[in-house]
Amino acid sequence: MGTHEPVVLDATSRRPHRRATTTALAAGLVTIAMIATSAAASEATTSVKQRATGTVDVLYAGSLLRLMQNSVDPAFHSATGYTVSGISGGSTALANQIKSKTVVGDVFISASPTADAALMGASNGKWISSYDSFGTSSLVLGYNPSSRFATAVKSKPWYDVVDTPGFLLGRTDPKTDPKGVLSVDALDGVALSYDLPALGSLATSTSNVFPETSLVGRLQAGQLDGGFFYEVEAIAAKIRTVPLVSTGLSALYTIAILNHAPHGAAAKAFVKFLLGATGRSILRKNGIVPIVPPKVS
């Protein structure tokens, strides 16, 4: 029986094998890290690419001018990348301009469903197929704190002060603006209820009628003692107000995408934003009570 000498592996013979294993493991970790870094970079790049660019043309009620410019537009741009190009005016007047094709837009925001109805159906050009009612804002009496009637406005019923000789009251044209219609309703209503014929005369007078976009400036400049505003525009312009007790009148804001909108994707993104959680929060903070969920008509 032969003898075999044992094979002895010293420390030197083992080291190359351990080093190879360690090196392979380190290389694997580096590869995994590179893959993870590449994936993160790819995800970030994709996120940047998904940020939209372009413009959405929004035609909106003049009472929303400051709210749109100061709050909604910047927040929408920050959230999506789209830029708002806005045109403001009386809701009825804007509807007429849309029908006559003197303005072109993607989205229409009105202070009354009546303006939307004027754009629906074949006889009206089928500009709108449906709209969402998304919020309300109370009609209030705004006043100039420097007016000689300011103390009376704060302590007496609004209709008694407005009925005072010399009180300069401003309102908008009911032919072009739903707020003008509500203002006439407020004056006529209390004139009948409290036997104040002078208020009925104010409801038919044209000397106190001004464009919606200039009414705020006239009040702030002291050209008027008071005027009818929606709470949303009074808050935005920092106008002091008192409620119109015995009326309960308010704007009902609606939003619709116009048919054949030039910027369809941007229009859908804007409506989704305004009716979403962030949009509702902005509205609520600025004098509009959101309707949740919005009422589709």
Number of C-alpha atoms within 10 A of each C-alpha: 3 4 5 6 6 6 6 7 8 8 8 8 10 10 11 11 10 11 11 11 12 12 11 12 12 12 12 12 12 12 12 12 12 12 12 12 12 12 12 12 12 12 12 12 11 11 10 10 10 11 13 16 13 12 19 24 21 24 25 26 28 24 27 21 19 16 20 21 14 11 15 21 17 15 18 20 18 12 13 16 17 22 19 21 14 17 17 19 21 28 29 23 17 25 26 18 13 19 17 11 10 9 13 17 23 24 26 26 28 31 29 22 21 15 23 25 17 18 21 16 12 8 8 13 14 15 22 20 15 17 22 21 24 23 25 24 23 20 25 25 26 27 26 22 19 12 18 12 19 16 12 15 24 15 10 10 15 18 20 14 19 23 19 13 8 11 15 18 21 28 26 27 19 16 13 20 26 24 28 24 16 20 25 19 16 23 23 20 17 20 20 12 9 11 11 17 15 15 24 20 13 22 21 13 10 13 10 16 19 16 17 24 17 11 21 24 13 17 22 18 12 15 15 21 25 31 24 24 30 24 27 27 21 23 17 18 15 12 19 17 23 16 16 19 14 13 16 11 20 19 23 20 23 26 27 24 23 23 16 11 18 15 15 16 15 24 25 16 16 27 18 13 18 19 22 13 11 15 19 20 15 17 23 15 11 18 20 23 19 20 16 12 12 15 12 12 13
